[in-house]
Amino acid sequence: MRLRDLFLSMMLLFVFASVGFAAATINIGFFAPLTGFAAADGTSAKRGAMLAVEKINKSGGINGKQVKLIVYNDMAKSSEAVTIARELMSDNAAGVVSNPSVITPPNR
């Protein structure tokens, strides 16, 4: 895992979760390829996001609220990424962290 990935994950968490929310926890959706040809990249990104959440929560959370990372496997498929993004929007996730650089384009 690169330090840049960890820093980027932390910054995204702060940006998306800095607004106050009514829930006791702030849910952040995360999706990346955790299986298949790009699993190493996705797993590395997931570890960075989890480390960022751990660090945030150990320092008291965001505005006193703990952050929860909700992890999804998009299998490097654009159709899965769209389904996951829609689900996260309907679940009112405070934000989303993704590793879209490995998503394959849909078949035409």
RAKA-V440096 format. One record per backbone hydrogen bond with DSSP energy under -0.5 kcal/mol. NH is the residue of the N-H (numbers start at 1). CO is the residue of the C=O. If there is no record, write none. Layout:
nh=NH co=CO
nh=NH co=CO
This chain:
nh=6 co=2
nh=7 co=3
nh=8 co=4
nh=9 co=5
nh=10 co=6
nh=11 co=7
nh=12 co=8
nh=13 co=9
nh=14 co=10
nh=15 co=11
nh=16 co=12
nh=17 co=13
nh=18 co=14
nh=18 co=15
nh=26 co=66
nh=27 co=25
nh=28 co=68
nh=29 co=27
nh=29 co=95
nh=30 co=70
nh=31 co=97
nh=32 co=72
nh=34 co=32
nh=39 co=36
nh=42 co=33
nh=42 co=38
nh=43 co=39
nh=44 co=40
nh=45 co=41
nh=46 co=42
nh=47 co=43
nh=48 co=44
nh=49 co=45
nh=50 co=46
nh=51 co=47
nh=52 co=48
nh=53 co=49
nh=54 co=50
nh=55 co=51
nh=56 co=52
nh=57 co=53
nh=58 co=54
nh=59 co=55
nh=60 co=57
nh=61 co=56
nh=62 co=65
nh=63 co=61
nh=65 co=62
nh=66 co=24
nh=68 co=26
nh=70 co=28
nh=70 co=68
nh=71 co=69
nh=72 co=30
nh=74 co=32
nh=74 co=72
nh=75 co=32
nh=77 co=74
nh=78 co=104
nh=81 co=77
nh=82 co=78
nh=83 co=79
nh=84 co=80
nh=85 co=81
nh=86 co=82
nh=87 co=83
nh=88 co=84
nh=89 co=85
nh=90 co=86
nh=91 co=87
nh=92 co=89
nh=93 co=88
nh=94 co=27
nh=95 co=27
nh=97 co=29
nh=99 co=31
nh=102 co=99
nh=103 co=100
nh=104 co=76
